[in-house]
């Protein structure tokens, strides 16, 4: 992952108001590891098309990150 990438974490009082906007950057960097910059967009689009059926996993990832933040007392 390029060290110049930035992400955002918005904390709210309730689970529905917490937004881990940096998580998308991490996932994309993991998925595209080793892919040349010139091929990243096309590769990502192909992966996205193949994984669209896994959208329920997003809720699970949100739960895991919320538990982590709560355990670490980050909010």
C-alpha positions in Angstrom: 0.0 0.0 0.0 1.3 3.4 -0.9 2.3 5.2 2.4 0.7 8.4 1.0 -2.8 6.9 1.1 -5.2 8.4 3.7 -8.4 7.2 5.3 -11.1 8.5 7.6 -12.7 7.2 10.7 -15.9 8.9 11.9 -17.1 8.0 15.4 -20.7 8.4 16.6 -22.6 7.6 19.7 -24.3 4.5 18.2 -23.2 1.7 15.9 -25.1 3.1 12.9 -23.2 6.4 13.1 -19.7 4.9 13.0 -18.1 5.0 9.6 -14.8 3.2 8.8 -14.0 4.9 5.6 -10.4 3.8 5.8 -11.5 0.2 5.6 -12.2 0.4 1.9 -8.7 1.7 1.2 -7.3 -1.2 3.2 -9.4 -3.8 1.4 -8.6 -2.4 -2.0 -4.8 -2.4 -1.2 -5.0 -6.0 -0.1 -7.0 -7.1 -3.1 -4.6 -5.4 -5.5 -1.4 -6.3 -3.9 1.2 -6.8 -6.6 -1.0 -5.4 -9.4 0.8 -2.6 -11.4 -0.8 0.8 -11.0 -1.8 0.9 -14.7 -3.9 -2.4 -14.2 -5.4 -1.7 -10.8 -8.7 -0.1 -11.9 -9.6 -2.9 -14.4 -8.5 -5.6 -12.0 -10.6 -4.1 -9.2 -13.7 -3.8 -11.4 -13.4 -7.5 -12.3 -13.0 -8.5 -8.6 -15.9 -6.3 -7.7 -18.1 -7.9 -10.2 -17.2 -11.4 -9.0 -17.7 -10.5 -5.3 -20.9 -8.6 -5.5 -22.8 -11.6 -4.1 -20.7 -11.2 -0.9 -22.2 -7.9 0.2 -23.5 -9.4 3.4 -19.9 -9.6 4.5 -19.8 -5.9 4.8 -22.2 -5.9 7.7 -20.0 -8.6 9.4 -16.9 -6.5 8.8 -18.6 -3.5 10.4 -19.5 -5.6 13.4 -15.9 -6.8 13.8 -14.5 -3.2 13.6 -17.2 -1.9 16.0 -16.2 -4.7 18.5 -12.5 -3.8 18.1 -13.1 -0.1 18.6 -15.2 -0.8 21.7 -12.7 -3.2 23.1 -9.9 -0.7 22.6 -12.1 2.1 23.9 -11.5 4.1 20.8 -14.8 5.9 21.1 
